[in-house]
Amino acid sequence: MKSFLNSRKLTFILFFVYLFILSWIIVAKMDWNLLKSSNLSWINHPRVLLHPGITWRTVNLIPYSHFDIVEVLLNILFFIPFSFYIKMLYPKSSGFRAIILAFILSLTYESIQYVLTIGFPDVTDLIDNTLGAILGVIIINIISVIFREKLRIYMNVILILFSGYIIYDILYLII
C-alpha cells in the first residue's frame, strides 16, 4: 500500500482527474450541454472571422473591472493544487515551471472560452489562476521541507481525499 501511495503513476492519475474536473468547471461550467450549444459556425465559414462581433465575444482586458470576491477566491483556490502536482511529478524543477505551466493552462482555458463563445474570457481569471499557482508553489515548498522523502505519500493521500470530495460534490449536484 505504501509503494502504491508513493507511486508516480498514482500522481499522474490524480493529476488527470484534477485536470478533468478543472476543465469541467472552467470550460463546461459544470454542464456538458453548454458545449453542445456553443457557436462553432466559424469553422465551416472561416471568412466570418474577418468580421469581429459576428461569432466572437469580447474579452475583458481590464483587470478586476467586474470585481467578484467569490470568483477571485475560487480562481485562486482551483489553481493551488496545480503547483502541487507539478512539484510531485517533477520534484527537481523550480516553482517557476509550475507558474508558467499554470499560466499557459489558464490562457488555454480563456482561449477555449473565446473560440467556443462560452463563458467570459477575462484577464482577471488569468491573473487569479496564476496567483493560485504562485501560492501553490509557496505552500508545496513549505510542505516539502517538512515531509522531505515522504512528500509524495502524504500529498497523494491528501489529493485522493480532495479529489474524492470534489467528485462527491459534483455527483451530489448532478444527481
C-alpha positions in Angstrom: 0.0 0.0 0.0 2.8 2.4 0.9 4.5 1.8 -2.5 1.2 2.5 -4.3 0.8 5.8 -2.4 4.4 6.7 -3.3 4.0 5.9 -7.0 4.4 8.5 -9.7 1.7 6.7 -11.7 -0.9 7.4 -8.9 0.2 11.1 -9.0 -0.3 11.2 -12.8 -3.8 9.6 -12.5 -4.8 12.1 -9.8 -3.4 14.9 -11.9 -5.5 13.9 -14.9 -8.6 13.6 -12.6 -7.8 17.1 -11.4 -7.4 18.5 -14.9 -10.7 16.8 -16.0 -12.5 18.4 -13.1 -10.9 21.7 -13.6 -11.8 21.7 -17.3 -15.4 20.7 -16.5 -15.7 23.6 -14.1 -13.9 26.3 -16.1 -14.8 25.4 -19.7 -18.0 23.4 -19.4 -19.3 25.4 -16.4 -20.3 22.1 -14.9 -22.7 21.4 -17.8 -21.6 19.4 -20.8 -24.8 20.6 -22.7 -23.2 24.1 -22.7 -20.5 22.8 -25.1 -23.2 21.4 -27.4 -24.8 24.9 -27.7 -21.6 26.7 -28.4 -21.3 28.7 -31.6 -18.9 27.0 -33.9 -20.3 28.3 -37.2 -16.9 30.0 -38.0 -15.4 26.5 -38.5 -17.4 26.0 -41.7 -17.2 29.6 -42.7 -13.8 31.0 -41.6 -14.4 34.3 -43.5 -16.7 35.4 -40.7 -13.6 35.8 -38.6 -12.8 38.9 -40.6 -15.9 40.5 -39.1 -15.5 40.7 -35.4 -18.7 40.6 -33.4 -20.4 38.1 -35.6 -19.2 35.0 -33.9 -16.7 36.3 -31.3 -17.4 37.7 -27.9 -15.5 40.5 -26.4 -12.7 39.8 -24.0 -12.3 41.8 -20.7 -8.8 43.1 -20.8 -9.3 45.4 -17.8 -8.3 43.5 -14.6 -10.9 43.5 -11.8 -13.3 45.7 -13.7 -16.2 43.4 -12.6 -14.8 42.5 -9.1 -16.5 39.5 -7.5 -14.6 38.3 -4.4 -16.1 34.8 -4.6 -14.9 34.3 -8.2 -11.5 35.7 -7.4 -11.1 33.3 -4.4 -12.4 30.3 -6.4 -10.0 31.0 -9.3 -7.1 31.2 -6.9 -8.1 28.0 -5.0 -8.7 26.0 -8.2 -5.1 26.5 -9.3 -3.3 25.9 -6.0 -3.3 22.1 -6.5 -1.8 22.5 -10.0 1.5 23.5 -8.4 1.3 20.6 -6.0 1.0 18.1 -8.9 3.9 19.7 -10.9 6.2 19.6 -7.9 5.3 16.0 -7.2 5.7 15.0 -10.9 8.9 17.0 -11.4 10.5 17.2 -7.9 13.7 18.7 -9.2 12.0 21.5 -11.2 11.7 25.0 -9.8 8.4 26.6 -8.9 8.8 28.8 -11.9 7.9 25.8 -14.1 4.6 25.3 -12.3 3.7 29.0 -12.5 4.5 29.2 -16.3 2.5 25.9 -17.0 -0.4 27.2 -14.9 -0.4 30.5 -16.9 -0.4 28.6 -20.2 -3.2 26.3 -19.0 -5.2 29.3 -17.8 -4.6 31.1 -21.1 -5.7 27.9 -22.9 -8.9 27.8 -20.9 -9.6 31.5 -21.6 -8.9 31.0 -25.3 -11.2 28.0 -25.5 -14.0 30.1 -23.9 -13.3 32.7 -26.5 -13.3 30.4 -29.5 -16.3 28.3 -28.4 -18.1 31.5 -27.3 -18.9 30.1 -23.9 -18.1 31.8 -20.7 -16.5 35.2 -20.5 -12.8 35.3 -21.3 -11.3 37.7 -18.7 -7.7 38.8 -17.9 -8.7 38.8 -14.2 -9.1 35.0 -14.4 -5.7 34.7 -15.9 -4.2 36.8 -13.1 -6.1 34.9 -10.4 -5.2 31.5 -11.7 -1.6 32.4 -12.0 -1.7 33.8 -8.4 -3.2 30.5 -7.3 -0.2 28.7 -8.9 2.2 31.1 -7.1 0.5 30.4 -3.8 0.6 26.6 -4.6 4.4 26.8 -5.1 4.9 28.6 -1.8 2.7 26.1 0.0 4.3 23.0 -1.6 7.8 24.3 -0.9 6.9 24.7 2.8 5.3 21.2 2.8 8.3 19.6 1.0 10.7 21.0 3.7 8.5 19.4 6.4 7.9 16.0 4.8 11.0 15.6 2.6 11.1 12.0 1.3 7.5 11.2 2.3 6.1 14.2 0.4 4.6 12.1 -2.4 2.9 9.7 0.0 1.3 12.4 2.1 0.4 14.6 -0.9 -1.2 11.6 -2.8 -3.3 10.8 0.3 -4.4 14.5 0.6 -5.1 14.7 -3.1 -7.1 11.4 -3.1 -9.2 12.8 -0.3 -9.5 16.2 -2.1 -10.4 14.6 -5.4 -12.9 12.2 -3.8 -14.6 15.1 -2.0 -14.9 17.2 -5.3 -16.2 14.2 -7.2 -18.7 13.5 -4.4 -19.9 17.2 -4.6 -20.2 17.0 -8.3 -22.2 13.8 -8.2 -24.4 15.4 -5.5 -25.1 18.3 -7.8 -25.8 16.1 -10.8 -28.0 13.6 -9.1 
